[in-house]
Structures are given as C-alpha cells and as structure tokens.
Amino acid sequence: MKKKRIIIISVLFLSVVITAGVVYNYVFNSKHRNIAKEEASMTLPANELHSHFLNDEASATAKYLDKVLETTGEITSIENNDVTLSNKIQVSFNPEGIPKIQNGASLTIKGRCVGYDELLEMVKIDQAVVIDK
C-alpha cells in the first residue's frame, strides 16, 4: 500500500514538473511576431476594409484574419491606447502608446487584423504602429 502511494505521488510530481517546463518554454522561448517589422500583406483604405467585412464576413475573415494590414482613415476617436479610424476600424497600439495625433487628422497605420465585432460593426486591429507618409 505504501509503495503504491509513493508511485502515485512520484508520477504526479513528475507530471507537474513536465507541465511547468512546457509552459515555461512556450512563454519565454517561443518566437513572438513583431508586427512593426513585418511587411504589410495588403494596403487598403479603412472604408474599403470595413465594407469587405460588412458584405461578407466569412470571406473577409478568411482573407484578413491574423494578417498584417496597412490602412488609412480619419481619426474619429482617441481613447487610452486605442484610436478609431473613420468610425469603422478600432486600432489598438502597442504599450508604448499612441503617438501625438488629433481627431480629424488622417492616419496611416500598420497592424494585425484580429477580426470583426458584429455588435459594434467595427474591424479590430491590434499591435499597430503609425506609418509616416
């Protein structure tokens, strides 16, 4: 009985150690994408990008999801690290924050498309950086 208990505890301990090793390796050693250094796979205006999702969300999701996009639009809202372009694209910037910009100005960004919010009817882009043109 005592040997069974020791074997069970040993197997559980070994499982915990292996799981911790896998998690550590994934978090600290995996290569994460650097969107700022990647080339944009497509360039299109904010209104056009939004209309693709509005007209055929499934097709647009297949085409744009997790792709690096470059888009241009008018700044219609600024909040914390987020900007809204043309009332259609919600852009989240990296933790460094938003550069100095003003409502109404034209802005070109590059970022990763993370999908479409049906409730707000907005395309979501994250890890964005401003493109100087």
C-alpha positions, 0 to 999 in steps of 0.5 A: 500500500505504501509503495503504491502511494509513493508511485502515485505521488512520484508520477504526479510530481513528475507530471507537474514538473513536465507541465511547468517546463512546457509552459515555461518554454512556450512563454519565454522561448517561443518566437513572438511576431513583431508586427512593426517589422513585418511587411504589410500583406495588403494596403487598403483604405479603412472604408474599403476594409470595413465594407469587405467585412460588412458584405461578407464576413466569412470571406473577409475573415478568411482573407484578413484574419491574423494578417498584417494590414496597412490602412488609412482613415480619419481619426474619429476617436482617441481613447487610452491606447486605442484610436478609431479610424473613420468610425469603422476600424478600432486600432489598438497600439502597442504599450508604448502608446499612441503617438501625438495625433488629433481627431480629424487628422488622417492616419496611416497605420500598420497592424494585425487584423484580429477580426470583426465585432458584429455588435459594434460593426467595427474591424479590430486591429491590434499591435499597430504602429503609425506609418509616416507618409 
